[in-house]
Amino acid sequence: MTEDEVRAFVAASAGGQRLIGIDLGTKTIGLALSDVGRQIASPLETIRRVKFTPDVARLRLLCEAHQVGGLVMGLPLNMDGSEGPRVQATRSFVRNMKPLLDLPVLFCDERLSTAAVTRALIAADASRAKRGEVVDMLAAAYILQGCLDQIRGLLGDEEREERDAY
C-alpha cells in the first residue's frame, strides 16, 4: 500500500467511524474492528463462508451495526511480493461486493499474518481446537492493527511537520 493509497482511503472513509479488517479465506472470513479513534484493532467475528451474497449480507449487517466507515482488506501476496490467484480472488470479491456494500477499501499486505498469530497462540498454549476457532479473526486484527499503525505514522508525520512549520 502506497502513501497515496493510504491518503485517499483516509480522505474517503468517514472520520469518527470504525474500520473493519478482513482476512478473506476460502472457508472463512476473519473480521476485526477498530475503535472510533482508529487506534486499536480487536477481533470481532469469523464468518463461515456459505455463498457470496449471504457472506456479504452478514458483513454489511456488521458494518451498519458498528457504524463502519471503511474496510481494510488483507491482500495475500506471494512471499516475493507478486500477485497470484489468491490476490485475484480477493480483488474479485471486493469488486463484486462494491455494489452491495459501498465503503472505501484499502488493501494491506497480509503476508505471514496467520503464521504470526498461530505462533502467538501456540506460545500461549492454546489448544489446536481453540486456535482453529480464533485464528482467522485474530489474523484480521493483526492486519488491521498494522494498517492503523501505518495510517497513524503517516498522519503523525504530517501533523509534526505542520506543527514544526510554525
N, C-alpha and C positions, 0 to 999 in steps of 0.2 A: 504494500500500500504506500502510495507516494504522499508527500505533504499536500499536494494539490487535491488528491482524493479525500484526504482527511479534512481539509478546509471546506471542500464542497459538501461533505457529509455533515459536518458541524453546522454549516450555514443552512442546510436543507432540513435537518432534524430539529424539531421544536425544542427550544430551550426549556428547562424546568420539567422535562419529561424523561422518563426512564428509557433505557435501551435494553433490548433483548439480545443476548448472544446465542448463536445457533451452531450446534455441532451436528451436521446432517450426515446420517448414516443410511445404509440400505435397509436396515431393520428398525432403527430407532432415530429419533431426533432429540438430542440433548438440548435443554434450554436453561439459560441463566438470565438473571435480571439485575440491572444496576439500580442503585439508589437514585433519587431525584437529582442529587448533586453530581452524579456520574463519577463517583469516586471508588465505589466498591461493587464488585460483582458477587452475586450469591446464586448458588444452584437453585433452579426453580422446579423443573419437571422433566421427565423423559416421556416423550410421546412414542408409543408403539405404532410403527407405521402400518397403515391399513391400505389406503389408497390416497392418491394425491389430494382430492377435494376434501375429504374429512380431515386429513392431516393439516391442511392449510386452514380449514374452518376452526380447528382447535387452537392453532397458532393465533388466528385473528381474534378469537374469544379472549385469549390471554392478553393480547396486546390492548384490547379495549378495556379489560378489567384492571390492568395495571397502568393505563394511560402512557403507552409506549410511543415514543417519538421517532424511533429508528431501529434498524436491525443490523447487528454485526454478525456476518456470516463467515464461518470458518471456511477457508479455501484450502483443500487438501493437495497442495503442491507436492511434486516429487521431491526427493531429497536434494536433487541438483537444481531445484527451483523451476523446473519445466512443468508444463501443464499436461496432464494425462487425462484418461477417460473419467476419473472421479471429479476432476475440476470441471470438465464439460458437463457432467451430470448436475453438479452444483449450480453452475451458471444457468442451465436449462430449468432447474427447479425455480430459481429466482425469476427468470423471465416469465415462466408460466404463473408464478404466484402474483406478480405485479398487478394484474387486473383485479385480483381478489383481495389483495392487501397492499394498498398503495402507500408504502412507507419507504423512506430512503434506506438504501442498503450499502454497507461498507464491507468489502471483502477483506478478511485478515488471514494471514498465513497461519495455518493450524498445525504445521509440521511438528511432530513429537508431543503434541498436547495430550493425547491419550496415553502415550508412554510415560510422560511425566506424572500424570495423575495416578496411573496404575502403580508406578514406583512408590509414590507417597502413600497410597492405600496399603501396599504390601508392607512398607516400613511401619505403618500404624497397626499392622497385624490384622487387617480386615480380611474376613473370610472370602473365598472365591465367590460365593453367592452374594455377599454384600457388595463386593466390587462390581459384580455384574449389574446390580440394581442401580448403582450411583455413578458409575464411571462416565457415562455419556453427559449427564448434566454437570458433573464436575469438570469435564473437558470443555464444555460450553463456558463455564465460569472462568476457566483458565484462559480461554481465547478472549472472552470479553474483558477480563482484567488487564490482559496485555494491551488490548486496544485502548481501554480507558487510560492506562498509564501513558501510552504514546500520545493520545489527544491532550492529556494534561501537560505532558512535557512540551509539546509543540505550542500550545496556547500559553503555557507558563513562560516560555522563552519570549513570546511576543509581548506579554504583559511586562516582563522585566525590561525589555528594550524600550517600551513606551515610557515606563517609569524613569529609566536612566536618561532619557532624552530631555527630561525637564530639569 
